Each structure stands twice: as C-alpha cells, then as structure tokens.
C-alpha cells in the first residue's frame, strides 16, 4: 500500500477566507482571481515557497473538466509532479475549483447583480 501525503490541513486554513472572497465576488473575473490567489497560497504553503509561480501558472476555466489547468512552468517542475501524484493535492484543488465554478455560474446567470454593484 502506497503512502499518500495529505494537505487537507492547508485547505482548512485557507477555506474560510476563500469562501468569504467568493461570497464577495462581484464578477466572474473576481472568481477567477480569487481561485488563482488561493491556489497560489496553497502551493506556497505546500512547497514552502520553493516554487516560483507566475500569474499564468494557474488557470481557472469553469467550462472545462476539471475547471482548472496549470501552466507548463508549473507542470514541468519535478517536485510539483511528485507531490501532485503522491498526495491528496488534486482533490484539494478540485474542491476549491468546484466551489469557484459554482459561484462563477451563479454570477454568470445573474449579471444584473454585478451590474447593479458596479453602478452604485
């Protein structure tokens, strides 16, 4: 039986702030940014700042399955690949992405809320 490392504790630390940000999101672009920021924070904690992440390394796309992808700089990193394959990190990121995708779809279906917030 293979040993898997769990990063749920990092998820639990980031989750309250992430949920609050999603609830405060006024546009679909806000949801994209908040997802990218949160995953960047998660990876910073997991890899203890050993990975240098660019803005393009974490892409949120709710039309895809899974609703995110990673840039070549991140996926080519050997440590990232071994941690991704040997831990629950994919499940953690999937849960964050699912929450972001739900909020994204909600804002997309109700653009009048976004427009009214912008006008005020």
C-alpha positions in Angstrom: 0.0 0.0 0.0 1.4 3.4 -1.0 1.6 6.2 1.5 -0.2 9.3 0.4 0.5 12.7 1.9 -2.5 14.8 3.0 -2.7 18.6 2.5 -6.2 19.0 3.8 -4.9 21.0 6.8 -3.7 23.7 4.4 -7.1 23.6 2.7 -8.8 24.0 6.0 -6.7 27.1 6.8 -7.5 28.7 3.5 -11.1 27.7 3.2 -12.8 30.4 5.4 -11.0 33.2 3.6 -11.7 31.6 0.2 -15.4 31.3 0.9 -15.6 34.9 2.1 -13.9 36.1 -1.1 -16.2 34.1 -3.3 -19.2 35.4 -1.5 -17.9 39.0 -2.0 -17.0 38.4 -5.7 -18.9 40.9 -7.8 -17.9 39.5 -11.2 -16.8 36.3 -12.8 -13.3 37.8 -13.2 -13.2 38.2 -9.4 -13.9 34.5 -9.1 -11.0 33.7 -11.4 -8.6 35.9 -9.5 -9.7 34.6 -6.0 -9.3 31.0 -7.2 -5.8 31.7 -8.6 -4.7 33.6 -5.4 -6.0 30.8 -3.1 -4.3 28.1 -5.1 -1.1 30.1 -5.1 -1.3 30.5 -1.3 -2.0 26.7 -1.1 1.0 25.8 -3.2 3.1 28.3 -1.3 2.3 26.5 2.0 2.7 23.0 0.5 6.0 23.7 -1.3 7.2 26.1 1.4 7.9 28.8 -1.3 10.2 26.6 -3.3 8.1 27.0 -6.4 8.1 30.3 -8.3 4.6 30.8 -9.6 3.6 33.1 -12.4 0.2 34.6 -13.0 -0.3 32.2 -15.9 0.6 29.1 -14.0 -2.9 28.7 -12.5 -5.8 29.0 -15.0 -9.4 28.8 -13.9 -11.8 27.7 -16.7 -15.2 26.6 -15.5 -16.1 25.3 -19.0 -13.6 22.5 -18.7 -13.3 19.4 -16.6 -11.5 19.8 -14.3 -12.3 23.5 -14.2 -8.6 24.5 -13.9 -5.3 23.9 -15.6 -1.7 24.6 -14.8 1.0 26.3 -17.0 3.9 24.5 -18.4 6.3 26.1 -15.9 4.5 24.5 -13.0 3.8 21.1 -14.6 7.4 20.8 -15.7 8.7 21.2 -12.2 9.8 17.8 -10.9 8.8 18.4 -7.2 5.4 19.6 -8.3 4.8 16.4 -10.3 5.8 14.1 -7.5 3.8 15.9 -4.9 0.7 16.1 -7.2 0.9 12.4 -7.9 1.6 11.2 -4.4 -0.8 13.2 -2.3 -4.4 14.4 -2.0 -3.5 17.8 -3.5 -5.5 17.1 -6.7 -8.6 16.5 -4.5 -8.0 19.7 -2.5 -7.6 21.8 -5.7 -10.7 20.1 -7.2 -12.8 21.1 -4.1 -11.6 24.7 -4.4 -12.3 24.7 -8.1 -15.8 23.2 -7.7 -16.7 26.0 -5.2 -15.3 28.6 -7.6 -17.2 27.1 -10.6 -20.5 27.2 -8.7 -20.0 30.9 -7.8 -18.9 31.6 -11.3 -22.0 30.0 -12.8 -24.2 31.9 -10.3 -22.7 35.2 -11.3 -22.9 34.4 -14.9 -26.7 33.6 -14.6 -27.3 36.8 -12.6 -25.4 39.6 -14.4 -27.8 42.2 -13.1 -26.4 41.8 -9.6 -22.9 42.5 -10.9 -24.1 45.5 -13.0 -26.0 47.0 -10.0 -23.0 46.7 -7.8 -20.8 48.4 -10.3 -23.3 51.3 -10.7 -23.6 52.0 -7.0 
